[in-house]
Structure formats: structure tokens, C-alpha cells
Amino acid sequence: MSELQLVKTRIQAGIWEGVLTGGLGTGEPPEILVTHLESPVNTVAVTADTDAPGTWNVKIAIPPELLSDGVQTFLIWDVVDEEKLGSFTIVTGEPLEDDVRGELDLLRSELDMLKRAFRRHCVETT
């Protein structure tokens, strides 16, 4: 289980922002990966919070080319422990009451992650 904890602070001007705590205590920024439809999003910045040791500011610029009608889910991963730290969903286009598409998209992403982990486990144990 990952020792890292991620808390969203806001989304402003197309940038998701959060605070990351925990980690190895080496002073090096934790390695995180952001994915959208299983593809990496390379607009992530992790910087040390000078006011709070062991705390990191995370900024993820949301690429405009990834936004289209419907639900877009971004997953945030701890690279070392291969665990999901969090996610955020953006819904564009016509809003629907009681929209469960975001939750369904998130469940699909998590199911894909479980399938990959199970396949990796099967390969390692044979």
C-alpha cells in the first residue's frame, strides 16, 4: 500500500492542483503518473512545499486536446507502488441529471488496472 496521500485543492485555469504527503523521506519528489484513457499525461509538476517538509505541490495541466464531449477521467498513480492515488473527472457538453457516466468511466479504468495486475501476477507465478 502506498504511503503517499493526495488531496485535491482546486482546478483553476485548466490546471488541477493538489497536495501530496508521505513518501520515502529522501527529499526527492515522489514519482507520480497521470493517465487518460491509459495514456500518460506529460504535463505533471511535483514541487516541494517550502513551508511544510515532506509535502509536495502537484500541478497537472489539463491538455485541451484531451477534452471533448462526454466524460474524461484522469487517474493519478504512485509509480513506485503502482497504486492509484486519486482521480478527477471532467464532463463537457450537455449536462445530464444524475450523470453516472463519470463513475462508470472510473470503474472501467480501475477494472483495466486490475486486469493488468492479475495478468502480471499470473505471469510471475508460472
C-alpha positions, 0 to 999 in steps of 0.5 A: 500500500502506498504511503503517499496521500493526495488531496485535491485543492482546486482546478483553476485555469485548466490546471488541477492542483493538489497536495501530496504527503508521505513518501520515502523521506529522501527529499526527492519528489515522489514519482507520480503518473497521470493517465487518460484513457491509459495514456500518460499525461506529460504535463505533471509538476511535483514541487516541494512545499517550502513551508511544510517538509515532506509535502509536495505541490502537484500541478497537472495541466489539463491538455485541451486536446484531451477534452471533448464531449462526454466524460474524461477521467484522469487517474493519478498513480504512485509509480513506485507502488503502482497504486492509484492515488486519486482521480478527477473527472471532467464532463463537457457538453450537455449536462445530464441529471444524475450523470453516472457516466463519470463513475462508470468511466472510473470503474472501467479504468480501475477494472483495466488496472486490475486486469493488468495486475492479475495478468502480471501476477499470473505471469510471475507465478508460472 
